[in-house]
Amino acid sequence: MPERLPPRPATSAGQFDLFGKREGGPRVYSVSEITREIKAVLEGRFPSVLVKGEVSNLRTPSSGHLYFTLKDEDACLEAVLFRTEARRLRFQVRNGLSLVARGHLDVYEPKGGYQLVCDGVEPLGAGALQIAFEQLKERLQKEGLFDPARKRKLPFLPRRVAVVTSPSGAAVHDFLRVLHRRFPNLPVLIVPVRVQGEGAAQEIARGVVRAAKQRRVDVVVVARGGGSLEDLWAFNEEVVARAVSSCPVPVVSAVGHEVDFTIADFCADVRAPTPTAAAELIARVKDELSADLAQRRARLQRALRSQLERKRAQLDKARARVADPRRLIGERQLRLDRLRQRLEDLHREQLAARKDSLRALRQRLAEQHPRERLHRLEREVARLDQKLRSLAERALAARRHRFSGLAGRLDALSPLRVLARGYAVAFDPRGHVLQKAAQVTPGERVRVRLHEGEISARVVDEEEG
């Protein structure tokens, strides 16, 4: 039962409280008292509760605790998951994730608020392992661990195979049975590890590293039989994924059945549906290889015999050609004479071509000699001088003829020709030509220009015409 405060002692009639009410009326609580009452009621009423909601306002301080808010359409509830419980989670709590939280309500008295202290959380809908699987797959894919470009091909015929698995499981026996049936006496190294349970992932990762360091190991196989998601979870751990990705030799993942997929399958160079399928991928059938090798050997022998026969035929022909050395020498001398004749003809042709070229160059040189060029230029200057004189004489005659015509026209229009006929021109004292008698007054002196000379006269009278 929640703890109750003891009742206040009764007071005598007539006493009043702080608000003027008589003692014995409604009780007045302090903030601390009412908070403790609420804390006792809530914590006593909800010692263990399951709450579902969507995660929001997630905070992850350096202490390792997870602080978040669970909300639905109508309300929200503050919650906390302490570091110890948070470390046990197989998945990451993220904003927007729907959870079912198990815990108890707690009232924080200094602030008067309440929150849900979680003992554990589970995803709503998909299981925690499935959520963890998808989250790790997404993160490793972004890092490029699943990139097809980094996948390596398996060797045609490995010298030695290392199998990281449980030595007591049926998977390893199925693998060895199929492997040795296809290729007997193929060396196999068993690296024993636990494939299920606490610490199995770390053992598998160490087993992969140890297997890759062994001499003559060309392929590492990570194998396990079928099981549930929980049974196969060791192969979904990040430590196994990184060990498989960084392995220096090709890795074959053969975990579970054909429908089972693990993170190790995506990181490995080759994924085999089952351990027996892995054996079929690694080891070729020895009898088939032997038969193929025999066929290739037979084809090679036939090819060698055929080539040997061709070489023998060529040798026989060569022997026939060199059977009589004198004939061979005669053929060589005849060929030498033809080559000598061709060389002499070619030499004569080239010499003639060079002489023609030299003759042409000499002719060009003679034409370009300064003396010859000077003679040509002198002749050209003389020709141009004669042409210039002729053009100048014709131009001068044309100018003279035109000048004579213009002079005659000018002389015909000259005032002097008018004066020669007995006319005169009178000028006032200012030098202006007199055209009217009204331009002068009696007694004013004027100048009169005659055909020859000038006279000065005084105006006696003036009359208008």
LONU-641524 format. One record per residue (C-alpha): residue number from 1; x, y, z negated. Coordinates in steps of 0.02 Angstrom, whole numbers, plus 50000, padded with zeros to 5 digits. Example, Ala and Ser with C-alpha at 12.3 -4.5 7.8 and 13.67 -1.06 7.14 Angstrom:
MIKOL   k    c1    c2    c3
MIKOL   1 50615 49775 49610
MIKOL   2 50684 49947 49643
END
This chain:
MIKOL   k    c1    c2    c3
MIKOL   1 50000 50000 50000
MIKOL   2 50066 50175 50036
MIKOL   3 50130 50267 49887
MIKOL   4 50009 50394 49814
MIKOL   5 50050 50546 49710
MIKOL   6 49975 50543 49531
MIKOL   7 49821 50651 49505
MIKOL   8 49846 50821 49430
MIKOL   9 49798 50840 49245
MIKOL  10 49628 50911 49211
MIKOL  11 49619 51092 49160
MIKOL  12 49500 51176 49046
MIKOL  13 49347 51260 49116
MIKOL  14 49367 51438 49164
MIKOL  15 49547 51422 49233
MIKOL  16 49573 51475 49412
MIKOL  17 49702 51419 49541
MIKOL  18 49806 51528 49657
MIKOL  19 49662 51554 49780
MIKOL  20 49538 51604 49644
MIKOL  21 49452 51436 49639
MIKOL  22 49418 51344 49482
MIKOL  23 49538 51206 49434
MIKOL  24 49471 51035 49484
MIKOL  25 49425 51092 49661
MIKOL  26 49511 51035 49826
MIKOL  27 49695 50988 49804
MIKOL  28 49830 51100 49878
MIKOL  29 49980 51004 49955
MIKOL  30 50153 51071 49985
MIKOL  31 50229 51041 50158
MIKOL  32 50343 50907 50088
MIKOL  33 50200 50822 49998
MIKOL  34 50086 50814 50149
MIKOL  35 50231 50756 50259
MIKOL  36 50271 50615 50139
MIKOL  37 50087 50568 50134
MIKOL  38 50082 50560 50325
MIKOL  39 50246 50462 50329
MIKOL  40 50178 50334 50206
MIKOL  41 50016 50316 50304
MIKOL  42 50099 50299 50476
MIKOL  43 50243 50187 50426
MIKOL  44 50128 50080 50321
MIKOL  45 49997 50069 50457
MIKOL  46 50118 50032 50601
MIKOL  47 50266 49931 50533
MIKOL  48 50280 49841 50701
MIKOL  49 50198 49895 50862
MIKOL  50 50209 49868 51051
MIKOL  51 50193 50024 51159
MIKOL  52 50194 50032 51349
MIKOL  53 50229 50187 51450
MIKOL  54 50339 50270 51579
MIKOL  55 50513 50331 51532
MIKOL  56 50549 50516 51551
MIKOL  57 50670 50645 51480
MIKOL  58 50803 50510 51454
MIKOL  59 50956 50569 51356
MIKOL  60 51115 50468 51330
MIKOL  61 51234 50559 51211
MIKOL  62 51411 50499 51175
MIKOL  63 51349 50406 51020
MIKOL  64 51276 50270 51133
MIKOL  65 51096 50293 51071
MIKOL  66 50957 50312 51199
MIKOL  67 50830 50451 51170
MIKOL  68 50680 50457 51286
MIKOL  69 50494 50492 51297
MIKOL  70 50360 50363 51333
MIKOL  71 50214 50441 51423
MIKOL  72 50052 50395 51509
MIKOL  73 49920 50502 51592
MIKOL  74 49855 50581 51430
MIKOL  75 49995 50582 51300
MIKOL  76 50179 50558 51265
MIKOL  77 50280 50482 51122
MIKOL  78 50461 50514 51075
MIKOL  79 50565 50356 51058
MIKOL  80 50743 50305 51016
MIKOL  81 50842 50146 51048
MIKOL  82 50997 50137 50942
MIKOL  83 51168 50089 51009
MIKOL  84 51169 49912 50941
MIKOL  85 51007 49864 51030
MIKOL  86 51053 49966 51186
MIKOL  87 51211 49863 51211
MIKOL  88 51110 49703 51219
MIKOL  89 51006 49761 51367
MIKOL  90 51034 49670 51532
MIKOL  91 50967 49819 51632
MIKOL  92 50984 50008 51629
MIKOL  93 50845 50117 51561
MIKOL  94 50805 50252 51690
MIKOL  95 50679 50391 51708
MIKOL  96 50521 50330 51792
MIKOL  97 50542 50150 51733
MIKOL  98 50386 50074 51651
MIKOL  99 50429 49987 51487
MIKOL 100 50352 49891 51344
MIKOL 101 50440 49948 51186
MIKOL 102 50437 49850 51024
MIKOL 103 50471 49944 50862
MIKOL 104 50397 50042 50718
MIKOL 105 50340 50221 50693
MIKOL 106 50454 50335 50594
MIKOL 107 50418 50510 50529
MIKOL 108 50564 50633 50526
MIKOL 109 50522 50741 50375
MIKOL 110 50636 50893 50409
MIKOL 111 50543 50929 50570
MIKOL 112 50377 50850 50531
MIKOL 113 50381 50746 50690
MIKOL 114 50361 50562 50721
MIKOL 115 50444 50443 50845
MIKOL 116 50451 50262 50893
MIKOL 117 50609 50175 50834
MIKOL 118 50631 50032 50959
MIKOL 119 50698 49861 50914
MIKOL 120 50696 49812 51098
MIKOL 121 50624 49858 51267
MIKOL 122 50567 49754 51415
MIKOL 123 50522 49812 51591
MIKOL 124 50338 49814 51629
MIKOL 125 50300 49696 51773
MIKOL 126 50467 49627 51834
MIKOL 127 50576 49542 51706
MIKOL 128 50730 49620 51629
MIKOL 129 50846 49503 51723
MIKOL 130 50766 49545 51889
MIKOL 131 50780 49731 51854
MIKOL 132 50963 49709 51803
MIKOL 133 50994 49608 51961
MIKOL 134 50922 49743 52075
MIKOL 135 51012 49884 51984
MIKOL 136 51182 49799 51993
MIKOL 137 51153 49750 52175
MIKOL 138 51111 49929 52221
MIKOL 139 51265 50000 52131
MIKOL 140 51388 49875 52205
MIKOL 141 51314 49898 52378
MIKOL 142 51346 50085 52367
MIKOL 143 51527 50048 52320
MIKOL 144 51546 49945 52480
MIKOL 145 51572 49773 52401
MIKOL 146 51442 49698 52519
MIKOL 147 51512 49780 52677
MIKOL 148 51518 49650 52819
MIKOL 149 51678 49733 52883
MIKOL 150 51776 49668 52733
MIKOL 151 51717 49488 52754
MIKOL 152 51854 49366 52804
MIKOL 153 51842 49210 52911
MIKOL 154 51875 49039 52837
MIKOL 155 52034 48951 52896
MIKOL 156 52012 48820 53031
MIKOL 157 52081 48684 52918
MIKOL 158 52131 48737 52741
MIKOL 159 52286 48661 52665
MIKOL 160 52208 48658 52491
MIKOL 161 52037 48702 52419
MIKOL 162 52008 48769 52243
MIKOL 163 51835 48743 52165
MIKOL 164 51784 48852 52017
MIKOL 165 51644 48757 51932
MIKOL 166 51595 48646 51787
MIKOL 167 51686 48478 51803
MIKOL 168 51537 48387 51726
MIKOL 169 51403 48455 51841
MIKOL 170 51325 48366 51988
MIKOL 171 51374 48508 52105
MIKOL 172 51559 48467 52101
MIKOL 173 51527 48281 52133
MIKOL 174 51415 48319 52281
MIKOL 175 51544 48440 52349
MIKOL 176 51688 48315 52334
MIKOL 177 51585 48173 52407
MIKOL 178 51539 48271 52563
MIKOL 179 51711 48350 52580
MIKOL 180 51806 48184 52572
MIKOL 181 51681 48099 52683
MIKOL 182 51713 48228 52817
MIKOL 183 51900 48245 52789
MIKOL 184 51977 48114 52673
MIKOL 185 52132 48160 52572
MIKOL 186 52103 48349 52588
MIKOL 187 52185 48419 52428
MIKOL 188 52058 48492 52306
MIKOL 189 52097 48585 52145
MIKOL 190 51959 48590 52013
MIKOL 191 51964 48746 51902
MIKOL 192 51851 48702 51754
MIKOL 193 51739 48840 51687
MIKOL 194 51572 48857 51602
MIKOL 195 51436 48906 51724
MIKOL 196 51301 48949 51598
MIKOL 197 51286 49029 51428
MIKOL 198 51374 49164 51330
MIKOL 199 51547 49206 51399
MIKOL 200 51523 49102 51558
MIKOL 201 51541 49254 51672
MIKOL 202 51711 49298 51600
MIKOL 203 51770 49117 51621
MIKOL 204 51712 49114 51802
MIKOL 205 51803 49277 51840
MIKOL 206 51964 49214 51761
MIKOL 207 51943 49050 51855
MIKOL 208 51933 49140 52022
MIKOL 209 52091 49239 51983
MIKOL 210 52183 49082 51925
MIKOL 211 52129 48981 52077
MIKOL 212 52191 49113 52200
MIKOL 213 52364 49110 52120
MIKOL 214 52391 48924 52149
MIKOL 215 52510 48866 52284
MIKOL 216 52442 48825 52459
MIKOL 217 52262 48871 52412
MIKOL 218 52177 48941 52568
MIKOL 219 51995 48942 52508
MIKOL 220 51912 48969 52338
MIKOL 221 51739 48896 52311
MIKOL 222 51626 48958 52171
MIKOL 223 51496 48821 52146
MIKOL 224 51349 48778 52034
MIKOL 225 51190 48677 52049
MIKOL 226 51015 48748 52051
MIKOL 227 50923 48825 51904
MIKOL 228 50817 48970 51847
MIKOL 229 50869 49152 51854
MIKOL 230 50927 49138 51674
MIKOL 231 51030 48983 51714
MIKOL 232 51116 49068 51861
MIKOL 233 51139 49235 51774
MIKOL 234 51326 49214 51746
MIKOL 235 51350 49233 51935
MIKOL 236 51254 49398 51930
MIKOL 237 51376 49481 51810
MIKOL 238 51482 49626 51871
MIKOL 239 51644 49546 51813
MIKOL 240 51614 49397 51928
MIKOL 241 51566 49510 52074
MIKOL 242 51727 49610 52059
MIKOL 243 51835 49454 52040
MIKOL 244 51760 49380 52198
MIKOL 245 51779 49543 52295
MIKOL 246 51962 49566 52247
MIKOL 247 52012 49385 52277
MIKOL 248 52161 49381 52399
MIKOL 249 52098 49224 52489
MIKOL 250 51926 49193 52567
MIKOL 251 51789 49148 52442
MIKOL 252 51639 49037 52473
MIKOL 253 51490 49061 52357
MIKOL 254 51388 48899 52336
MIKOL 255 51273 48936 52190
MIKOL 256 51101 48859 52166
MIKOL 257 50985 48804 52304
MIKOL 258 50951 48882 52472
MIKOL 259 50818 49001 52403
MIKOL 260 50931 49061 52261
MIKOL 261 51029 49221 52288
MIKOL 262 51157 49292 52167
MIKOL 263 51270 49444 52165
MIKOL 264 51417 49327 52198
MIKOL 265 51334 49275 52362
MIKOL 266 51336 49455 52425
MIKOL 267 51517 49486 52371
MIKOL 268 51588 49323 52440
MIKOL 269 51659 49309 52614
MIKOL 270 51540 49165 52655
MIKOL 271 51379 49113 52569
MIKOL 272 51335 48928 52572
MIKOL 273 51155 48877 52531
MIKOL 274 51215 48731 52423
MIKOL 275 51380 48655 52365
MIKOL 276 51362 48516 52495
MIKOL 277 51336 48646 52630
MIKOL 278 51496 48731 52570
MIKOL 279 51591 48569 52595
MIKOL 280 51523 48557 52772
MIKOL 281 51577 48736 52809
MIKOL 282 51754 48712 52742
MIKOL 283 51801 48538 52803
MIKOL 284 51782 48482 52982
MIKOL 285 51750 48298 53018
MIKOL 286 51921 48218 53027
MIKOL 287 51867 48084 53151
MIKOL 288 51799 48217 53268
MIKOL 289 51960 48317 53251
MIKOL 290 52062 48160 53284
MIKOL 291 51957 48119 53439
MIKOL 292 51971 48298 53501
MIKOL 293 52159 48293 53469
MIKOL 294 52173 48129 53567
MIKOL 295 52077 48206 53712
MIKOL 296 52188 48358 53710
MIKOL 297 52343 48249 53703
MIKOL 298 52281 48148 53852
MIKOL 299 52244 48307 53952
MIKOL 300 52414 48376 53907
MIKOL 301 52499 48216 53962
MIKOL 302 52404 48218 54127
MIKOL 303 52450 48399 54153
MIKOL 304 52633 48363 54115
MIKOL 305 52636 48216 54236
MIKOL 306 52555 48320 54372
MIKOL 307 52677 48462 54345
MIKOL 308 52823 48339 54343
MIKOL 309 52766 48268 54510
MIKOL 310 52754 48443 54585
MIKOL 311 52927 48485 54523
MIKOL 312 52996 48323 54597
MIKOL 313 52916 48365 54764
MIKOL 314 52992 48538 54759
MIKOL 315 53160 48461 54716
MIKOL 316 53148 48342 54864
MIKOL 317 53111 48487 54981
MIKOL 318 53257 48583 54910
MIKOL 319 53371 48436 54933
MIKOL 320 53313 48419 55113
MIKOL 321 53353 48601 55147
MIKOL 322 53528 48592 55073
MIKOL 323 53570 48419 55145
MIKOL 324 53685 48497 55282
MIKOL 325 53789 48643 55214
MIKOL 326 53846 48693 55389
MIKOL 327 53666 48723 55444
MIKOL 328 53633 48824 55288
MIKOL 329 53789 48929 55321
MIKOL 330 53737 48955 55502
MIKOL 331 53564 49014 55447
MIKOL 332 53643 49132 55323
MIKOL 333 53763 49201 55456
MIKOL 334 53621 49228 55579
MIKOL 335 53520 49318 55447
MIKOL 336 53673 49422 55403
MIKOL 337 53697 49472 55586
MIKOL 338 53514 49526 55599
MIKOL 339 53530 49627 55440
MIKOL 340 53692 49708 55503
MIKOL 341 53609 49754 55669
MIKOL 342 53460 49829 55576
MIKOL 343 53579 49926 55465
MIKOL 344 53675 49996 55614
MIKOL 345 53514 50045 55704
MIKOL 346 53450 50128 55548
MIKOL 347 53616 50220 55528
MIKOL 348 53612 50284 55707
MIKOL 349 53433 50341 55689
MIKOL 350 53470 50431 55529
MIKOL 351 53629 50511 55606
MIKOL 352 53530 50572 55758
MIKOL 353 53395 50642 55646
MIKOL 354 53526 50730 55541
MIKOL 355 53609 50804 55699
MIKOL 356 53442 50869 55762
MIKOL 357 53406 50944 55593
MIKOL 358 53579 51025 55589
MIKOL 359 53555 51096 55764
MIKOL 360 53389 51171 55714
MIKOL 361 53465 51245 55557
MIKOL 362 53607 51322 55658
MIKOL 363 53482 51399 55779
MIKOL 364 53383 51470 55634
MIKOL 365 53544 51534 55555
MIKOL 366 53597 51620 55717
MIKOL 367 53427 51701 55730
MIKOL 368 53438 51762 55552
MIKOL 369 53618 51832 55573
MIKOL 370 53628 52018 55519
MIKOL 371 53702 52071 55689
MIKOL 372 53560 51993 55785
MIKOL 373 53432 52064 55666
MIKOL 374 53514 52237 55682
MIKOL 375 53505 52230 55873
MIKOL 376 53323 52181 55865
MIKOL 377 53287 52322 55742
MIKOL 378 53380 52450 55852
MIKOL 379 53278 52397 56003
MIKOL 380 53120 52409 55902
MIKOL 381 53168 52583 55839
MIKOL 382 53205 52643 56015
MIKOL 383 53040 52577 56076
MIKOL 384 52946 52658 55932
MIKOL 385 53039 52824 55960
MIKOL 386 52991 52827 56144
MIKOL 387 52813 52786 56098
MIKOL 388 52812 52923 55965
MIKOL 389 52881 53054 56090
MIKOL 390 52751 53008 56218
MIKOL 391 52611 53018 56091
MIKOL 392 52678 53186 56026
MIKOL 393 52687 53261 56203
MIKOL 394 52511 53206 56243
MIKOL 395 52447 53272 56076
MIKOL 396 52541 53439 56101
MIKOL 397 52471 53461 56278
MIKOL 398 52297 53429 56214
MIKOL 399 52321 53555 56074
MIKOL 400 52390 53686 56197
MIKOL 401 52244 53664 56314
MIKOL 402 52122 53682 56171
MIKOL 403 52217 53835 56105
MIKOL 404 52209 53920 56274
MIKOL 405 52022 53893 56283
MIKOL 406 51995 53959 56108
MIKOL 407 52109 54110 56140
MIKOL 408 52011 54154 56295
MIKOL 409 51848 54143 56201
MIKOL 410 51921 54248 56060
MIKOL 411 51987 54379 56179
MIKOL 412 51817 54392 56263
MIKOL 413 51737 54426 56094
MIKOL 414 51874 54545 56030
MIKOL 415 51820 54725 55985
MIKOL 416 51978 54788 56068
MIKOL 417 51911 54735 56238
MIKOL 418 51756 54844 56203
MIKOL 419 51864 54993 56153
MIKOL 420 51962 54974 56314
MIKOL 421 51804 55012 56410
MIKOL 422 51796 55187 56330
MIKOL 423 51707 55153 56168
MIKOL 424 51766 55207 55995
MIKOL 425 51731 55155 55814
MIKOL 426 51706 55286 55676
MIKOL 427 51748 55256 55493
MIKOL 428 51695 55362 55342
MIKOL 429 51826 55417 55214
MIKOL 430 51799 55255 55118
MIKOL 431 51840 55150 55271
MIKOL 432 51663 55093 55308
MIKOL 433 51606 55079 55489
MIKOL 434 51480 55214 55536
MIKOL 435 51327 55145 55620
MIKOL 436 51204 55289 55587
MIKOL 437 51222 55478 55591
MIKOL 438 51138 55487 55423
MIKOL 439 51287 55402 55343
MIKOL 440 51389 55568 55351
MIKOL 441 51357 55751 55313
MIKOL 442 51419 55905 55403
MIKOL 443 51594 55955 55355
MIKOL 444 51642 55776 55305
MIKOL 445 51798 55706 55386
MIKOL 446 51792 55540 55480
MIKOL 447 51919 55425 55569
MIKOL 448 51888 55372 55747
MIKOL 449 51973 55216 55815
MIKOL 450 52008 55219 56002
MIKOL 451 52077 55084 56117
MIKOL 452 52247 55151 56080
MIKOL 453 52270 55243 55913
MIKOL 454 52156 55340 55795
MIKOL 455 52101 55522 55776
MIKOL 456 52033 55622 55629
MIKOL 457 51881 55732 55653
MIKOL 458 51763 55841 55550
MIKOL 459 51575 55825 55566
MIKOL 460 51496 55988 55628
MIKOL 461 51318 55927 55638
MIKOL 462 51221 55766 55631
MIKOL 463 51066 55713 55724
MIKOL 464 50958 55557 55715
MIKOL 465 50937 55460 55878
END
